[in-house]
Every structure is written in C-alpha cells, then in structure tokens.
Amino acid sequence: MKKLKIFYPDNSIKIHKSTKVLFILISLVLITYFSKKMFPQNIENLELLYFVMVVIFTVYCLIYVININLFRYETENGTYSGYLIIDTEKIICGENTYLINDIEKISILNYSIRGKFNGNISALNPKKSNGLKNYIEIICNNKINKYYFLQTKTENIKIFKSELKTYFEKGLIGEQNYKNLTS
C-alpha cells in the first residue's frame, strides 16, 4: 500500500546536541579565562587549562561547522503519527478519512525532499532538508484541514500520480498544482 508519514509540528525550540556541546565549551573557556583573573596565585595552572580549553574549543568549532555544512539535517520539531494515503475514492490522513464526494478543494505543496539542499547559505545552519515542509490542505464542509507529510527521494507524492489524476479530473486540484505534483 502506498503511504507517506504524517508529521505534526510543534512550536517548541529544539536545540541539536552538538550545539549544546558548543555552548558548554564556550562556557568552560569563559570560566577558565575569568578564573585566571580572579585567582592570580594559580595563574600557571589556569593558563595551561585555558590553553587546552581554547584548543579543544577551536577543534570542536571546525568539526561543528563541517558537520552542519555537510551532514546535518534541519531539526524536526514535532512527532510522526499516522499516514497519508490517497485513494481514488478517499484520502486518509491519520485517523481522518475524506471521501471524494465530500471534498471541495485540495491543495498540495511538495517541494521539500529529505536530504536535498534546503537553500540555506548561513554558515551555522544545517544545509540538508528534513523533508517536512510538505503539506496537503483538504477543504471539506468549509473547513480547512492541513496535514504535513514526510517526503524522501523514493517515498514522495508522485507515488499517488494516478490517484491525483482522478482528483484533478473532478476539479478538486488546480491545474498548476497538478502539473507541479506530477512533473
């Protein structure tokens, strides 16, 4: 059965583990620096500790920037629950089922693919997309129902190409939206 995972985003701020380690290292470097000023009687030991902390911090920063630029995905703030299943007669989004005759309009945004470059050129932000900025909006009984879903290179909205054609032919999906989904 063809299906895509549904993602429910939350508005919390999630900090990656490597960023937390970076903050801890910055704190340790600052603590050792100010300890040198506050305890001049132990200056030799504190200078050595400070030098070691700066070296560790510098090496970690290099690894951190390389990791972000090459290997890390955008942070996922939310949970996965249920599946998006598009059938010729109905659309199932998690526990909700929308029959084709009850649907007034469908709009689908599907540009985000997990692992692709996300367009971010900032040095300290992840460059790989998490594939979760895709959504389907189903207007049913004058109510807009929006569901985010995960897309990967192999599991994407194009697996429903023939089913989407049915919805396009019934006038539930706009022409441009249909062309974007199937091309």
URSULBEL-V291981 format. One record per pair of residues at least 4 apart in sequence whose C-alpha atoms are under 6 Angstrom apart, sorted by the first residue. I is the first residue (numbers start at 1). J is the second residue. If there is no record, write none. Layout:
BEGIN
i->(I	I)
j->(J	J)
END
This chain:
BEGIN
i->(3	3	3	4	4	5	5	5	6	6	6	6	6	6	7	7	7	7	8	8	9	9	10	10	29	31	32	35	36	36	36	43	46	53	60	63	66	67	68	68	69	69	72	73	73	73	73	74	74	74	82	83	83	84	84	85	85	86	87	87	88	89	90	90	90	91	91	92	92	103	104	104	105	105	106	106	106	106	107	107	108	108	109	109	110	112	112	112	113	113	113	114	114	114	114	115	115	116	116	117	117	118	118	118	120	131	131	132	132	134	134	135	135	135	136	136	137	137	138	138	139	139	151	151	152	160	167	168	168	179)
j->(83	84	85	83	84	83	149	150	80	81	82	83	148	149	79	80	148	149	78	79	77	78	77	78	53	35	50	39	40	43	46	47	50	57	64	67	70	71	72	126	126	127	126	126	128	129	130	126	129	130	94	93	94	92	93	91	92	91	91	163	163	100	98	99	100	97	98	96	97	140	139	140	139	172	137	138	172	173	136	137	135	136	134	135	134	131	133	134	131	151	152	129	130	131	152	128	129	128	129	127	128	127	128	129	127	150	151	149	150	148	149	147	148	149	146	147	145	146	144	145	143	144	155	156	156	164	172	172	173	183)
END
